[in-house]
């Protein structure tokens, strides 16, 4: 029988969303509040770290209090805290960690620091209707990360491959900038791609046979840039919808092929996708179809649980505290994936 906290407060400030969530084990999610800065950073065409940090400072107390109010509980009823410790923007992470530590240590409540990527892998368990069985292969595809993992248990994760350069989300943002489209690039490219031809341009797919589960999207981004410049220099019209569709298809091809290959090689029965780019309709549909063809089960959380949120941080924190993983008063943030997280 599980012992330990049942009611936990999660806090997430790894990038440009200030988020807080309250989770009760028996009933699930009681609240999930997300305050996004996307409109602020859109003016600059990308995230400005110093601005992000200041906005987290302004929002975090309000967001946490709103999460408690929506859950209809007081802070005194909270049994434990979970906060994103990294990876992410250092300034943003410091805001969340400092706030959570102050709340925890002043009240004597246990606190754990969650790896943001680990939390994305656990987001699938927020869905009650369909949950994967261990082991499964997890694809985390977001703005700053594109990685494949084998997940054997809540606290047992093995890295299979990661991006060598641009993550998929970064490639979407950079291609959007090349095409003169607004930030963030993922949603707008996805919308325009629905009106374009995926076979209009033959963009490269980096398959990397020597490290088959690694990713690389910098060459794809460069190919898009060269194609657009060539068309413009020849006085030809750049059909943005076709470029978007062809670019997106190249990204989806690689993500799907490598994920299925990893699942078959590791002989797992489930594939799980997570992270902001996992909200992409084309990617979700392709992964679902490919899994069906190979006799694999497929699961992807709702978009609200794919993008950065505190619900996944709260849930992961619940598993960690029960596993004896807690933070001390001198704990600090980390900007990159720690080596210990990657070891089985």
C-alpha positions in Angstrom: 0.0 0.0 0.0 1.3 3.5 -0.9 2.4 5.7 2.0 3.4 9.3 1.9 1.7 12.5 0.8 -1.6 12.5 -1.1 -2.2 16.2 -1.6 0.6 18.0 -3.4 1.2 21.4 -4.9 3.2 21.6 -8.1 5.1 24.7 -9.4 6.5 25.1 -12.9 8.6 28.1 -14.1 11.2 26.5 -16.5 10.6 28.8 -19.4 7.8 31.3 -20.2 4.8 29.8 -18.4 4.2 30.4 -14.7 2.1 27.4 -13.6 0.8 25.9 -10.4 -1.4 22.8 -9.8 -2.9 20.9 -6.9 -3.2 17.2 -7.2 -5.0 14.8 -4.8 -4.2 11.1 -5.4 -7.7 9.7 -5.1 -9.5 12.4 -7.1 -6.7 13.5 -9.5 -6.2 17.1 -10.6 -8.0 19.7 -8.4 -6.6 22.7 -10.3 -4.1 23.5 -13.1 -3.4 27.2 -13.6 -1.1 28.4 -16.4 -0.1 32.0 -16.9 1.6 32.3 -20.3 4.0 35.0 -21.5 3.7 34.1 -25.2 2.2 37.4 -26.2 5.0 39.4 -24.4 7.8 37.5 -26.1 6.1 37.4 -29.5 7.1 41.0 -30.0 10.8 39.9 -29.9 10.4 36.8 -32.0 11.5 34.5 -29.2 11.9 34.2 -25.4 13.9 37.0 -23.7 15.3 35.3 -20.5 15.5 38.5 -18.4 11.9 39.4 -19.2 10.7 35.9 -18.5 12.3 35.9 -15.1 10.7 39.3 -14.1 7.3 38.1 -15.3 7.6 35.0 -13.2 8.3 37.1 -10.1 5.3 39.2 -10.8 3.0 36.2 -11.5 4.0 33.3 -9.2 2.3 34.3 -6.0 -1.0 35.1 -7.8 -0.9 31.8 -9.8 -0.2 29.7 -6.7 -3.0 31.4 -4.7 -5.4 30.9 -7.7 -4.5 27.2 -7.9 -5.3 26.8 -4.2 -8.5 28.7 -4.5 -9.7 26.7 -7.5 -8.9 23.5 -5.6 -10.9 24.9 -2.6 -8.1 24.2 -0.2 -5.7 26.3 1.9 -1.9 26.0 1.9 -2.0 24.5 5.4 -3.8 21.4 3.9 -1.0 20.9 1.3 1.1 17.9 2.4 4.1 18.3 0.1 5.5 20.5 -2.7 7.0 19.7 -6.1 8.9 22.2 -8.2 10.7 22.1 -11.6 14.4 22.2 -10.8 15.6 22.0 -14.4 16.4 22.0 -17.2 15.4 25.4 -18.5 16.2 29.1 -18.2 18.2 29.6 -15.1 16.6 32.8 -14.1 13.1 31.5 -14.5 13.9 28.2 -12.6 15.4 30.2 -9.7 12.1 32.1 -9.3 10.1 28.9 -9.0 12.6 27.0 -6.8 13.1 29.9 -4.4 9.4 30.4 -4.0 8.7 26.7 -3.4 11.6 26.3 -1.0 10.5 29.3 1.0 7.0 27.8 1.3 8.2 24.3 2.1 10.9 25.1 4.7 8.9 27.8 6.5 6.0 25.3 6.9 8.0 22.1 7.5 6.5 20.4 4.4 8.5 18.0 2.3 9.7 19.3 -1.1 11.1 17.6 -4.2 12.8 19.0 -7.3 11.5 17.6 -10.6 13.3 17.1 -13.9 11.2 18.9 -16.5 11.7 16.2 -19.1 10.9 13.5 -16.6 7.7 15.3 -15.9 6.8 15.4 -19.6 7.2 11.6 -19.7 4.9 11.2 -16.7 2.2 13.6 -18.1 0.5 10.6 -19.8 -0.6 9.4 -16.3 -2.7 12.5 -15.8 -5.2 11.0 -18.2 -7.4 8.5 -16.4 -9.2 6.9 -19.4 -6.1 5.5 -21.0 -2.7 5.0 -19.3 0.3 3.2 -20.8 1.8 0.1 -19.3 5.5 -0.2 -18.5 7.9 -0.5 -20.2 7.2 2.1 -22.9 9.1 4.3 -25.3 8.6 8.0 -24.7 9.2 10.7 -27.3 9.7 14.1 -25.7 9.5 16.8 -28.4 9.3 20.4 -27.3 10.8 23.8 -27.9 14.2 23.0 -26.4 14.2 19.2 -26.4 13.8 16.3 -28.8 14.6 13.0 -27.1 13.7 9.3 -27.0 13.5 7.4 -23.7 12.8 3.9 -22.5 10.6 4.2 -19.4 10.5 1.1 -17.2 8.9 2.6 -14.2 7.9 6.0 -12.7 11.4 6.6 -11.5 13.3 4.4 -14.0 14.2 6.2 -17.2 16.8 5.5 -19.8 17.9 8.0 -22.6 18.0 6.3 -26.0 18.7 9.3 -28.2 18.5 13.1 -28.3 19.0 16.0 -30.7 22.5 17.0 -31.8 21.5 20.6 -32.6 18.2 22.3 -33.0 15.2 20.6 -31.3 12.1 20.2 -33.4 10.4 23.1 -31.7 13.3 25.4 -32.3 13.3 24.3 -36.0 9.6 25.3 -36.2 10.3 28.7 -34.7 13.3 29.4 -37.0 11.5 28.3 -40.1 8.6 30.5 -39.1 11.0 33.4 -38.8 12.5 32.6 -42.3 9.0 32.8 -43.7 8.1 36.0 -41.9 5.5 34.2 -39.7 4.8 35.2 -36.0 6.3 33.5 -32.9 5.7 30.8 -31.8 6.2 29.0 -35.1 4.7 25.6 -34.3 1.0 26.5 -34.2 1.1 28.8 -37.2 3.1 26.4 -39.4 0.7 23.6 -38.5 -2.3 25.7 -39.5 -0.8 26.8 -42.8 0.5 23.3 -43.6 -3.1 22.0 -43.7 -3.6 24.2 -46.8 -0.3 23.2 -48.5 1.3 20.3 -50.4 3.6 18.1 -48.3 5.3 16.9 -51.5 5.9 20.3 -52.9 9.6 20.4 -51.8 12.0 17.5 -51.0 13.5 18.6 -47.8 16.2 16.4 -46.2 15.6 13.9 -43.4 18.6 13.3 -41.1 18.4 9.7 -40.1 22.0 9.3 -38.6 22.5 5.5 -39.0 25.5 5.5 -36.7 23.3 6.8 -33.8 19.8 5.8 -35.0 17.9 7.3 -32.1 19.5 10.8 -32.3 18.0 13.7 -34.1 19.2 16.7 -36.1 17.1 19.4 -37.6 19.7 22.1 -38.4 20.2 20.8 -41.9 16.5 20.8 -42.6 16.2 24.4 -41.3 19.1 25.4 -43.6 17.5 23.7 -46.6 14.3 25.7 -46.1 16.3 28.9 -45.9 18.2 28.1 -49.1 15.0 27.1 -50.9 13.2 30.3 -50.0 16.2 32.5 -51.0 16.6 30.6 -54.3 12.9 31.2 -55.2 13.1 34.8 -54.2 16.3 35.4 -56.3 14.6 33.9 -59.3 11.6 36.1 -58.9 9.3 33.2 -58.1 6.5 33.3 -55.6 7.1 31.5 -52.4 4.0 29.5 -51.6 4.3 29.6 -47.8 1.6 26.9 -47.3 3.6 24.5 -49.4 6.9 25.3 -47.6 5.2 24.8 -44.3 3.6 21.5 -45.3 6.8 20.1 -46.8 8.9 21.2 -43.8 6.4 19.8 -41.3 6.3 16.5 -43.1 10.1 16.1 -43.0 10.0 16.7 -39.2 7.1 14.3 -38.7 8.7 11.6 -40.9 11.9 11.6 -38.8 10.1 11.7 -35.4 7.8 8.9 -36.4 10.4 6.6 -37.9 12.8 6.8 -35.1 10.2 6.4 -32.4 8.7 3.3 -34.0 12.2 1.9 -34.6 13.1 2.4 -30.9 9.8 0.7 -29.8 10.4 -2.3 -32.0 14.1 -2.7 -31.0 13.3 -2.5 -27.3 10.2 -4.8 -27.7 7.8 -2.6 -25.8 4.1 -2.6 -26.2 3.4 1.1 -25.8 4.6 4.4 -27.4 4.0 7.7 -25.6 4.5 11.2 -27.1 4.8 14.3 -25.0 6.0 17.9 -25.0 4.7 21.0 -26.8 5.3 19.8 -30.3 3.3 16.6 -29.5 0.2 18.9 -29.8 0.9 19.0 -33.6 -2.1 17.2 -35.3 0.0 15.8 -38.1 2.5 14.2 -35.7 -0.2 12.7 -33.5 -2.0 11.2 -36.5 1.2 9.8 -38.0 2.4 8.2 -34.8 -1.1 6.7 -34.1 -1.2 5.2 -37.6 2.3 3.9 -37.5 1.7 2.3 -34.1 -1.4 0.6 -35.3 0.4 -0.8 -38.3 3.1 -2.3 -36.0 0.7 -3.6 -33.4 1.7 -1.0 -30.8 -0.4 0.9 -28.4 -0.2 4.7 -28.7 -1.0 7.4 -26.2 -0.5 11.2 -26.2 -1.9 13.5 -23.5 -4.3 16.3 -24.3 -2.6 19.5 -25.5 -2.9 21.2 -22.2 -0.8 18.4 -20.6 1.7 18.4 -23.6 2.7 22.1 -23.2 4.5 23.2 -20.0 2.3 22.8 -17.0 2.5 22.2 -13.2 0.1 19.2 -13.2 2.8 16.9 -14.6 5.3 18.4 -12.0 2.9 17.6 -9.2 2.4 14.0 -10.3 6.1 13.3 -10.8 6.8 14.9 -7.5 4.3 12.5 -5.8 6.2 9.5 -7.1 9.6 11.0 -6.2 8.7 11.9 -2.6 7.3 8.4 -2.1 10.6 7.1 -3.5 12.6 9.2 -0.9 13.7 11.9 -3.3 13.6 15.3 -1.6 15.4 18.6 -1.7 17.6 20.2 1.0 17.8 23.9 1.7 21.0 24.3 -0.4 19.4 22.8 -3.6 20.0 24.7 -6.8 18.6 24.7 -10.3 20.3 23.1 -13.3 20.0 24.3 -16.9 20.9 21.1 -18.6 19.9 17.4 -18.2 21.9 15.9 -15.3 23.9 12.7 -16.0 22.2 10.8 -13.1 18.8 11.3 -14.7 20.0 9.5 -17.8 21.3 6.4 -16.0 19.1 3.4 -15.4 
